[in-house]
Amino acid sequence: MYSKPTLTYWNGRVDSETDLDSFRYHQRVIVTPITDLTIPAKGSNAFGMIGFKCDKGVKRNKGRIGAEEAPDHIRQSLAKLPCHLTPETKLVDVGDVVCEAEEMENAQDQLGTAVAKVLKSEVTPIILGGGHETFYGHYLGVRKFLGPKAKLGMINIDAHFDMRSYEKESSSGTMFKQILDNDQNSRYLCVGIQKQGNTKALFETAVTHKVDYILEEELSLNVMDDTKHEINEFIKEHDFIILTLCTDVIDSAYAPGVSAPSPFGLDPKLVRSLLRHVVSNDKILSFDISEVNPSLDENNKTVTLAAHLVNEVLLHFTKKNQ
C-alpha cells in the first residue's frame, strides 16, 4: 500500500537556480522514501509530507468520491508557490499510502505506521488526504508514537462532527466516535460546526462524548478573541494537539471541489487565521488536510486554496523554531 515519492509533480517556474530567496517549493522539496528518513541536523526544522490516496470512507458515507486524487494535485499546486521557509527548514516528500480495493482500515493502519515513523524521526507530519477517513490513520500514528497515557487534544476545523455510528462499518463520518469510544485520554474540539450539516442526534452524541464545539455562525474574522481564547483553553488541558482541516468547512464559492459543499461555509481568510493560531502553539504535533476533490473542482479553485492553506501551515509551524 506504500508508494515511493517522485518529483513528477514538483515542477514550476525557476527564477534563479542559486538564490534561495527566489526559490519556489519545487526547488526546496526533497524526495525520500520513508524507510530512509533520518533525524534532521541539529538546529534545523523538517516537515514530512505524506499523501493518503483513499476515499473509500467517503463512498461508504454516501459522499461524492474523487478525493483520492487530491495529494498529487495539491503537490502540483504547492510546487509553484514561492517558498518563504527558512534556509534551515527541510521539506521532505516521503510518498503515499494508497488504499487498495476496499481495504480502507488496512490503509489507515499503514498511514498510522507512516505517521509514527515520521514523528520518531523528529520530523513534523503534513498529511495530504484523501477523504476525511485520513484523520483516523493520522490519529493512529500519533497515538502509536505517544503511547496510551498522553492527553491528546484533537482539533477539527469542519462543518460536521463525523461521529456517526460505526456498528455496520466505519467511514469518513465515524472517526471521532471511534476514537472517543476507545481512548479515554483523547478529547475533541470541532470548529465550524453547521446545524444544517448535523442531525439533532449527532449534537446529542457530541454532548454525550463531552465534545467542545464552535458553531459556524459564531465565527467571525473581525471578532476572533473569544474563539482563540476557547481554542487556547482546550489546548491547555492537553499534552499534545493534532489538527485536521476538512475543506468542506469552507464556503462553496471558494471550495466547490469537495464531497459535501457548504453554501454557508467559512471564509478562507477566517480558516487561514484559525490554522495560523493553532499551528503556532508549541503543543501541535501534526496536520492533515482532507476532502479536496479535484474531479469536482472548478478552475482548480479548491486545489489551489488547499495548497495555499498548506503553505500557511508550513510557515506558521516553523515560527516557534525561528
C-alpha positions as CSV (number, residue, x, y, z in Angstrom):
1,M,0.0,0.0,0.0
2,Y,3.0,2.3,0.1
3,S,4.1,4.2,-3.0
4,K,7.6,5.8,-3.1
5,P,7.9,9.6,-3.6
6,T,8.6,11.1,-7.0
7,L,9.5,14.5,-8.4
8,T,6.8,14.2,-11.1
9,Y,4.5,16.8,-9.5
10,W,7.2,19.0,-8.1
11,N,7.8,21.4,-11.0
12,G,7.3,25.0,-11.9
13,R,8.9,28.3,-12.8
14,V,12.6,28.9,-12.0
15,D,13.6,32.5,-11.3
16,S,17.0,31.5,-10.1
17,E,18.9,28.3,-9.6
18,T,21.2,29.6,-6.9
19,D,19.3,32.4,-4.9
20,L,17.3,30.8,-2.1
21,D,15.2,33.9,-1.8
22,S,13.9,33.3,-5.4
23,F,13.1,29.7,-4.9
24,R,9.6,28.1,-5.2
25,Y,8.6,25.0,-3.3
26,H,9.5,22.6,-6.2
27,Q,13.1,23.8,-5.7
28,R,13.2,23.1,-2.0
29,V,11.4,19.8,-1.7
30,I,13.4,16.6,-1.2
31,V,12.0,13.2,-2.1
32,T,13.0,10.5,0.4
33,P,11.4,7.1,0.9
34,I,10.0,6.9,4.4
35,T,12.4,4.0,5.2
36,D,15.3,6.3,4.5
37,L,14.1,9.2,6.6
38,T,16.6,10.4,9.2
39,I,16.7,12.8,12.1
40,P,17.4,16.4,10.9
41,A,20.6,18.1,11.7
42,K,20.8,20.0,14.9
43,G,19.2,23.5,14.6
44,S,17.1,22.6,11.5
45,N,13.4,22.0,11.2
46,A,11.8,19.4,9.0
47,F,8.4,18.5,7.6
48,G,7.5,15.1,6.2
49,M,4.7,15.3,3.6
50,I,2.6,12.1,3.3
51,G,-0.2,11.5,0.7
52,F,-3.2,9.4,1.6
53,K,-4.8,8.2,-1.6
54,C,-8.1,7.0,-0.3
55,D,-11.8,8.0,-0.4
56,K,-13.4,4.7,0.4
57,G,-14.7,6.3,3.6
58,V,-16.4,9.0,1.6
59,K,-18.0,6.3,-0.6
60,R,-19.3,4.4,2.5
61,N,-20.6,7.8,3.8
62,K,-22.6,8.2,0.6
63,G,-20.5,11.2,-0.4
64,R,-19.1,12.2,-3.8
65,I,-15.9,10.3,-4.5
66,G,-12.7,11.6,-6.0
67,A,-10.7,12.8,-3.0
68,E,-8.1,10.0,-3.6
69,E,-6.8,12.1,-6.4
70,A,-6.0,15.1,-4.2
71,P,-2.5,14.5,-2.9
72,D,-0.8,14.8,-6.3
73,H,-2.9,17.8,-7.3
74,I,-2.1,19.6,-4.0
75,R,1.6,18.9,-4.5
76,Q,1.5,20.3,-8.1
77,S,-0.2,23.5,-6.9
78,L,2.1,23.9,-3.9
79,A,5.1,23.3,-6.0
80,K,4.6,26.6,-7.9
81,L,4.2,28.8,-4.8
82,P,7.1,31.0,-3.7
83,C,8.9,29.3,-0.7
84,H,9.4,31.5,2.3
85,L,10.7,28.8,4.6
86,T,14.0,29.5,6.4
87,P,17.1,28.0,4.7
88,E,17.4,25.6,7.6
89,T,13.9,24.2,7.1
90,K,13.6,20.9,5.2
91,L,10.6,19.8,3.3
92,V,10.6,16.1,2.5
93,D,8.1,14.3,0.4
94,V,8.0,10.7,1.8
95,G,5.5,9.3,-0.6
96,D,1.9,7.9,-0.4
97,V,-0.2,5.4,1.3
98,V,-2.6,4.0,-1.4
99,C,-5.8,2.3,-0.5
100,E,-6.2,-0.9,-2.5
101,A,-9.6,-2.2,-3.4
102,E,-11.9,-1.8,-0.3
103,E,-9.2,-2.2,2.3
104,M,-9.7,1.2,4.0
105,E,-8.9,0.0,7.5
106,N,-5.7,-1.6,6.4
107,A,-4.8,1.7,4.6
108,Q,-5.5,3.7,7.8
109,D,-3.2,1.3,9.7
110,Q,-0.5,1.8,7.1
111,L,-0.9,5.6,7.4
112,G,-0.6,5.3,11.1
113,T,2.7,3.4,10.8
114,A,4.0,6.1,8.4
115,V,3.0,9.0,10.7
116,A,4.6,7.3,13.7
117,K,7.8,6.8,11.7
118,V,7.9,10.4,10.7
119,L,7.4,11.6,14.3
120,K,10.1,9.2,15.5
121,S,12.4,10.8,13.0
122,E,11.8,14.1,14.7
123,V,10.0,15.4,11.6
124,T,6.6,17.1,11.5
125,P,3.9,15.1,9.6
126,I,1.9,17.1,7.0
127,I,-0.7,14.7,5.6
128,L,-2.5,15.3,2.3
129,G,-5.8,13.4,2.1
130,G,-7.9,11.7,0.9
131,G,-11.3,11.6,2.3
132,H,-11.6,12.6,6.0
133,E,-11.1,9.0,6.9
134,T,-7.5,10.2,6.6
135,F,-7.8,11.5,10.1
136,Y,-8.2,8.1,11.7
137,G,-4.9,6.9,10.3
138,H,-3.3,10.2,11.3
139,Y,-4.6,9.7,14.9
140,L,-3.4,6.0,15.0
141,G,0.1,7.2,14.1
142,V,0.2,9.9,16.7
143,R,-1.1,7.6,19.4
144,K,1.4,4.9,18.4
145,F,4.1,7.5,18.8
146,L,2.9,8.9,22.1
147,G,1.7,5.8,23.8
148,P,-1.7,5.5,25.5
149,K,-1.2,7.8,28.5
150,A,-0.6,11.2,26.9
151,K,-3.5,13.6,27.0
152,L,-4.2,14.2,23.3
153,G,-6.4,17.0,22.0
154,M,-7.9,16.7,18.5
155,I,-8.9,20.0,16.8
156,N,-11.0,19.6,13.7
157,I,-12.0,22.6,11.5
158,D,-15.1,21.1,9.9
159,A,-18.8,21.6,9.2
160,H,-19.5,18.1,10.5
161,F,-18.9,16.2,13.8
162,D,-18.0,13.0,12.0
163,M,-19.4,11.0,14.9
164,R,-21.9,8.7,13.2
165,S,-22.4,5.1,14.3
166,Y,-19.8,2.6,13.0
167,E,-21.6,-0.6,14.0
168,K,-22.0,-1.7,10.4
169,E,-18.8,-0.2,9.1
170,S,-16.5,2.8,9.6
171,S,-16.4,5.7,7.1
172,S,-15.3,9.3,6.7
173,G,-18.2,10.2,9.1
174,T,-17.3,8.0,12.0
175,M,-13.7,8.6,13.1
176,F,-14.1,10.8,16.1
177,K,-16.7,8.5,17.7
178,Q,-14.4,5.5,17.0
179,I,-11.6,7.4,18.8
180,L,-13.6,8.7,21.8
181,D,-15.3,5.4,22.4
182,N,-11.9,3.7,22.8
183,D,-9.4,6.3,24.0
184,Q,-10.2,7.8,27.4
185,N,-7.2,10.1,27.1
186,S,-8.3,11.9,23.9
187,R,-10.7,14.8,23.7
188,Y,-12.2,16.6,20.7
189,L,-12.8,20.3,19.7
190,C,-14.7,20.9,16.4
191,V,-14.6,24.4,14.9
192,G,-17.1,25.5,12.2
193,I,-20.0,23.1,13.0
194,Q,-23.1,23.8,11.0
195,K,-26.6,23.0,12.3
196,Q,-27.7,22.1,8.7
197,G,-24.8,19.7,8.4
198,N,-25.6,17.6,11.5
199,T,-28.7,16.0,12.9
200,K,-30.0,16.6,16.4
201,A,-28.9,13.1,17.2
202,L,-25.3,14.0,16.3
203,F,-25.4,17.0,18.5
204,E,-26.7,14.8,21.3
205,T,-23.8,12.3,20.6
206,A,-21.4,15.2,20.8
207,V,-22.8,16.2,24.2
208,T,-22.6,12.6,25.5
209,H,-19.0,12.4,24.5
210,K,-18.2,15.8,26.0
211,V,-17.2,17.3,22.7
212,D,-16.3,21.0,22.6
213,Y,-17.6,22.8,19.5
214,I,-17.9,26.2,18.0
215,L,-20.7,26.8,15.5
216,E,-20.0,28.3,12.1
217,E,-22.5,31.2,12.8
218,E,-20.5,32.1,16.0
219,L,-17.3,32.7,14.0
220,S,-16.1,36.0,12.5
221,L,-12.8,37.2,11.3
222,N,-13.5,40.6,12.9
223,V,-14.1,39.1,16.3
224,M,-11.6,36.3,16.9
225,D,-10.6,36.9,20.5
226,D,-13.3,34.7,22.0
227,T,-12.6,31.9,19.5
228,K,-8.9,32.0,20.1
229,H,-9.5,32.0,23.9
230,E,-11.7,28.9,23.6
231,I,-9.1,27.1,21.5
232,N,-6.4,28.1,23.9
233,E,-8.3,26.8,26.9
234,F,-8.8,23.5,25.1
235,I,-5.1,23.3,24.2
236,K,-4.1,24.0,27.9
237,E,-5.9,20.8,29.0
238,H,-3.8,18.5,26.8
239,D,-0.2,17.4,26.5
240,F,-0.3,17.4,22.7
241,I,-2.5,18.6,19.9
242,I,-3.2,17.3,16.4
243,L,-5.0,19.3,13.8
244,T,-7.2,18.4,10.8
245,L,-8.9,20.6,8.2
246,C,-11.9,19.2,6.3
247,T,-12.2,21.5,3.3
248,D,-16.0,21.2,3.2
249,V,-16.0,23.7,6.1
250,I,-15.1,26.4,3.6
251,D,-17.8,28.4,1.7
252,S,-18.6,26.5,-1.6
253,A,-17.9,29.7,-3.6
254,Y,-14.3,29.2,-2.7
255,A,-14.2,25.4,-2.3
256,P,-16.6,23.8,-4.7
257,G,-14.5,20.7,-5.2
258,V,-15.3,18.8,-2.0
259,S,-17.5,15.9,-1.1
260,A,-20.2,18.0,0.7
261,P,-20.1,21.7,-0.4
262,S,-21.1,24.3,2.2
263,P,-23.1,27.3,0.9
264,F,-22.8,28.8,4.4
265,G,-19.2,27.7,4.9
266,L,-16.4,29.8,6.4
267,D,-14.4,32.4,4.5
268,P,-10.9,31.2,3.6
269,K,-9.3,34.1,5.4
270,L,-11.0,33.0,8.6
271,V,-9.8,29.4,8.1
272,R,-6.3,30.8,7.5
273,S,-6.5,32.7,10.8
274,L,-7.6,29.6,12.7
275,L,-4.8,27.5,11.1
276,R,-2.2,30.1,11.9
277,H,-3.3,30.3,15.5
278,V,-3.4,26.6,16.2
279,V,-0.1,25.6,14.5
280,S,1.8,28.4,16.2
281,N,1.2,26.6,19.6
282,D,4.1,24.6,20.9
283,K,1.9,21.6,21.6
284,I,1.0,21.0,18.0
285,L,2.4,17.7,16.6
286,S,0.9,17.3,13.1
287,F,-1.6,18.4,10.5
288,D,-3.8,16.9,7.8
289,I,-6.0,18.4,5.1
290,S,-8.8,16.3,3.7
291,E,-11.8,16.1,1.4
292,V,-10.3,18.1,-1.6
293,N,-11.9,16.5,-4.7
294,P,-10.2,17.6,-7.9
295,S,-12.7,15.7,-10.1
296,L,-15.4,18.1,-8.9
297,D,-13.4,21.3,-8.8
298,E,-14.0,24.5,-10.8
299,N,-10.9,26.0,-12.5
300,N,-8.7,24.4,-9.8
301,K,-10.2,26.7,-7.1
302,T,-10.3,24.2,-4.3
303,V,-6.9,22.6,-5.1
304,T,-5.3,26.0,-5.2
305,L,-6.8,27.1,-2.0
306,A,-5.7,23.8,-0.3
307,A,-2.1,24.4,-1.4
308,H,-2.2,28.0,-0.1
309,L,-3.5,26.7,3.3
310,V,-0.9,24.0,3.5
311,N,1.7,26.8,2.8
312,E,0.2,28.8,5.7
313,V,0.6,25.8,8.0
314,L,4.2,25.3,6.9
315,L,5.1,28.9,7.5
316,H,3.5,29.2,10.9
317,F,4.5,25.8,12.2
318,T,8.1,27.0,11.8
319,K,7.7,30.3,13.7
320,K,8.3,28.6,17.0
321,N,11.6,27.3,15.7
322,Q,12.9,30.6,14.3
